[in-house]
Amino acid sequence: MKPVLLIDFGSTYTKLTAVDLDSEELLGTAASYTTVQTDINDGLNRGLALLEEKVGKLEYTETFACSSAAGGLRMVTSGLVPELTSEAARLASLGAGAKVVGVYSFQLTEDDIEDIESLRPDIFLLVGGTDGGNSECILHNAKMLAEMKPAFPVVIAGNRSVARQCKRLLEGCEVYVCENVMPKFGVLNITPTQKQIRDIFLNRIVLAKGLSRVNSLLSDIMMPTPSAVLQAMNLLAQGTEGEIGIGDLIAVDVGGATTDIYSIADGMPRAANTVFKGLPEPYSKRTVEGDIGMRYSIHGIVEAAGIGRVAQLSGLTPQRAEQLINYLSENTETLPGDDQELRRLDYALASLAVETAVMRHAGTMEETYTMMGQTFVQSGKDLSNVKQIIMTGGSIIHNPDAAKIATHALYSPMHPASLRPKQADVWVDRKYILAAMGLLSVHYPAAALRIMKKELEKNGFTE
């Protein structure tokens, strides 16, 4: 036996997963309340004790970890044009596993600087201008940041003609220079910036959040949890040498405060009479809906879908649904248990969280007419041919109707312009192992892939 321990320090729970590399088997999982406010080791040690009760006392050959504790990796970005460099910066940050708490376009104002100071980000991503293009905006923003003397690192990934000048303006601050996230108009180059963000997370953020206290236990990896999940999704979709993946996919992670959506697919237009509008979409894309969550952001679901839809799906009256929603928003730790009303309400809320978040993540198609005849304009990713949906998150994995909830990620005539999947197989992460498998895949991709294929609960084709 070659046991490996995988740890996910979550904002609420620390989740532990033990695997045996020799047999490529999941040995067991456990979870304990995260105690980052006091000593993160307290929650970890309780989780280790619970895991030991399940799998026995093991001498782990390696231990890897990821974290979204203490607010996760909080980032603010600024760029030139909202639809171009600002959007490229946002995509780079989200793909690196960050929680984007602020996005600014054009020149920063004094009010913006005050907002940024109050947001207290872990990293600021400064972009703007294609290489050799506009330089005024990024230089102005570098000066504004320099005046505030930021306590956080600044990553410069804009117009290469003035990147070093921006760094000089920020002398005395912690500054990193990367390749431009958009070197040419409409061209994305976000991988170098994402690598730099992850390096800063490992070297600085982990220390700042007190997670370095567990470093003696770790063999190697510490990354943001969403980054680990994205790594797992890439592996599951594409496979590795000697082991094929399951193909293009969408993953939906419904949490108490946010809903994360991942898509691993090209998503570009396929028909000759379709033109693409906006930035090209990254093959591996993550979005976060900060207003859509099962408890802390419960009112965001209602605002997006309407209390009528909640009542319709739950079978409750609008008045009763509203009463229970207000109760859950004030008692966020409440689980439905055997309460039939709460179970029906949670089913409705999870379904609408999935519907709203996937619709925002997917692209749209609009019909128009030109001198050449009928033409279609696509914005964002075309996910209509994606055939696999992965479902995770506490409200999903403990729900027996998870596959039924997943159908709300599919195309609906109610929203004909949305390019969501037409039909798909559903895989449910019942044992909450996706982040752990992302960690494992860094050194043992084939084992991680085979464990996911075995452990994810596959439901039949749904449409």
ChimeraX attribute file (.defattr): number of C-alpha atoms within 10 A of each C-alpha:
attribute: neighborCount
match mode: 1-to-1
recipient: residues
	/A:1	12
	/A:2	14
	/A:3	20
	/A:4	20
	/A:5	26
	/A:6	25
	/A:7	27
	/A:8	28
	/A:9	28
	/A:10	23
	/A:11	16
	/A:12	16
	/A:13	19
	/A:14	27
	/A:15	26
	/A:16	24
	/A:17	24
	/A:18	24
	/A:19	26
	/A:20	19
	/A:21	18
	/A:22	10
	/A:23	13
	/A:24	18
	/A:25	18
	/A:26	20
	/A:27	17
	/A:28	18
	/A:29	23
	/A:30	22
	/A:31	22
	/A:32	22
	/A:33	18
	/A:34	25
	/A:35	20
	/A:36	21
	/A:37	10
	/A:38	10
	/A:39	14
	/A:40	21
	/A:41	16
	/A:42	15
	/A:43	21
	/A:44	25
	/A:45	13
	/A:46	17
	/A:47	24
	/A:48	23
	/A:49	15
	/A:50	17
	/A:51	23
	/A:52	16
	/A:53	12
	/A:54	13
	/A:55	13
	/A:56	12
	/A:57	11
	/A:58	14
	/A:59	10
	/A:60	16
	/A:61	13
	/A:62	15
	/A:63	20
	/A:64	21
	/A:65	28
	/A:66	26
	/A:67	25
	/A:68	23
	/A:69	25
	/A:70	19
	/A:71	13
	/A:72	22
	/A:73	28
	/A:74	21
	/A:75	25
	/A:76	24
	/A:77	27
	/A:78	26
	/A:79	29
	/A:80	26
	/A:81	16
	/A:82	16
	/A:83	12
	/A:84	23
	/A:85	32
	/A:86	26
	/A:87	23
	/A:88	28
	/A:89	32
	/A:90	27
	/A:91	22
	/A:92	27
	/A:93	28
	/A:94	21
	/A:95	26
	/A:96	27
	/A:97	28
	/A:98	30
	/A:99	25
	/A:100	22
	/A:101	15
	/A:102	17
	/A:103	18
	/A:104	20
	/A:105	19
	/A:106	18
	/A:107	19
	/A:108	20
	/A:109	13
	/A:110	11
	/A:111	9
	/A:112	14
	/A:113	16
	/A:114	11
	/A:115	12
	/A:116	22
	/A:117	15
	/A:118	9
	/A:119	14
	/A:120	16
	/A:121	21
	/A:122	22
	/A:123	26
	/A:124	26
	/A:125	24
	/A:126	27
	/A:127	31
	/A:128	35
	/A:129	29
	/A:130	23
	/A:131	20
	/A:132	12
	/A:133	16
	/A:134	16
	/A:135	20
	/A:136	15
	/A:137	19
	/A:138	27
	/A:139	22
	/A:140	17
	/A:141	23
	/A:142	24
	/A:143	17
	/A:144	19
	/A:145	21
	/A:146	18
	/A:147	12
	/A:148	13
	/A:149	14
	/A:150	19
	/A:151	13
	/A:152	18
	/A:153	19
	/A:154	24
	/A:155	22
	/A:156	27
	/A:157	28
	/A:158	31
	/A:159	26
	/A:160	23
	/A:161	15
	/A:162	20
	/A:163	26
	/A:164	14
	/A:165	13
	/A:166	25
	/A:167	22
	/A:168	15
	/A:169	18
	/A:170	20
	/A:171	12
	/A:172	11
	/A:173	17
	/A:174	15
	/A:175	17
	/A:176	18
	/A:177	19
	/A:178	19
	/A:179	18
	/A:180	27
	/A:181	31
	/A:182	26
	/A:183	21
	/A:184	15
	/A:185	13
	/A:186	15
	/A:187	17
	/A:188	21
	/A:189	19
	/A:190	23
	/A:191	15
	/A:192	15
	/A:193	25
	/A:194	23
	/A:195	15
	/A:196	16
	/A:197	26
	/A:198	21
	/A:199	14
	/A:200	18
	/A:201	24
	/A:202	18
	/A:203	12
	/A:204	15
	/A:205	22
	/A:206	22
	/A:207	13
	/A:208	12
	/A:209	16
	/A:210	17
	/A:211	20
	/A:212	18
	/A:213	13
	/A:214	13
	/A:215	16
	/A:216	8
	/A:217	14
	/A:218	16
	/A:219	13
	/A:220	12
	/A:221	16
	/A:222	24
	/A:223	24
	/A:224	27
	/A:225	28
	/A:226	28
	/A:227	24
	/A:228	27
	/A:229	24
	/A:230	25
	/A:231	22
	/A:232	26
	/A:233	28
	/A:234	24
	/A:235	26
	/A:236	28
	/A:237	20
	/A:238	18
	/A:239	19
	/A:240	16
	/A:241	9
	/A:242	6
	/A:243	15
	/A:244	15
	/A:245	17
	/A:246	15
	/A:247	16
	/A:248	23
	/A:249	26
	/A:250	29
	/A:251	24
	/A:252	24
	/A:253	25
	/A:254	26
	/A:255	22
	/A:256	18
	/A:257	17
	/A:258	22
	/A:259	25
	/A:260	24
	/A:261	25
	/A:262	25
	/A:263	29
	/A:264	24
	/A:265	23
	/A:266	17
	/A:267	23
	/A:268	20
	/A:269	18
	/A:270	9
	/A:271	9
	/A:272	8
	/A:273	12
	/A:274	17
	/A:275	15
	/A:276	15
	/A:277	11
	/A:278	12
	/A:279	18
	/A:280	17
	/A:281	20
	/A:282	22
	/A:283	15
	/A:284	18
	/A:285	21
	/A:286	27
	/A:287	23
	/A:288	21
	/A:289	21
	/A:290	18
	/A:291	19
	/A:292	30
	/A:293	26
	/A:294	26
	/A:295	27
	/A:296	20
	/A:297	20
	/A:298	23
	/A:299	22
	/A:300	20
	/A:301	26
	/A:302	19
	/A:303	11
	/A:304	16
	/A:305	16
	/A:306	14
	/A:307	18
	/A:308	15
	/A:309	16
	/A:310	27
	/A:311	20
	/A:312	13
	/A:313	16
	/A:314	20
	/A:315	15
	/A:316	18
	/A:317	14
	/A:318	16
	/A:319	12
	/A:320	14
	/A:321	22
	/A:322	17
	/A:323	11
	/A:324	14
	/A:325	23
	/A:326	14
	/A:327	13
	/A:328	20
	/A:329	16
	/A:330	11
	/A:331	12
	/A:332	15
	/A:333	10
	/A:334	12
	/A:335	14
	/A:336	14
	/A:337	8
	/A:338	8
	/A:339	9
	/A:340	10
	/A:341	16
	/A:342	20
	/A:343	16
	/A:344	18
	/A:345	22
	/A:346	23
	/A:347	23
	/A:348	20
	/A:349	29
	/A:350	27
	/A:351	24
	/A:352	24
	/A:353	32
	/A:354	27
	/A:355	23
	/A:356	19
	/A:357	27
	/A:358	30
	/A:359	21
	/A:360	17
	/A:361	24
	/A:362	23
	/A:363	21
	/A:364	20
	/A:365	20
	/A:366	13
	/A:367	11
	/A:368	10
	/A:369	9
	/A:370	8
	/A:371	6
	/A:372	7
	/A:373	8
	/A:374	11
	/A:375	17
	/A:376	18
	/A:377	15
	/A:378	23
	/A:379	22
	/A:380	23
	/A:381	26
	/A:382	23
	/A:383	28
	/A:384	18
	/A:385	16
	/A:386	23
	/A:387	19
	/A:388	22
	/A:389	25
	/A:390	25
	/A:391	26
	/A:392	24
	/A:393	18
	/A:394	16
	/A:395	21
	/A:396	25
	/A:397	20
	/A:398	14
	/A:399	16
	/A:400	10
	/A:401	12
	/A:402	23
	/A:403	24
	/A:404	15
	/A:405	21
	/A:406	25
	/A:407	22
	/A:408	20
	/A:409	28
	/A:410	23
	/A:411	22
	/A:412	17
	/A:413	7
	/A:414	7
	/A:415	11
	/A:416	12
	/A:417	16
	/A:418	27
	/A:419	26
	/A:420	28
	/A:421	24
	/A:422	17
	/A:423	19
	/A:424	24
	/A:425	19
	/A:426	26
	/A:427	23
	/A:428	24
	/A:429	23
	/A:430	19
	/A:431	18
	/A:432	21
	/A:433	26
	/A:434	25
	/A:435	27
	/A:436	26
	/A:437	28
	/A:438	30
	/A:439	30
	/A:440	28
	/A:441	19
	/A:442	15
	/A:443	12
	/A:444	13
	/A:445	22
	/A:446	20
	/A:447	22
	/A:448	27
	/A:449	27
	/A:450	18
	/A:451	20
	/A:452	22
	/A:453	15
	/A:454	12
	/A:455	17
	/A:456	20
	/A:457	17
	/A:458	17
	/A:459	14
	/A:460	10
	/A:461	12
	/A:462	16
	/A:463	15
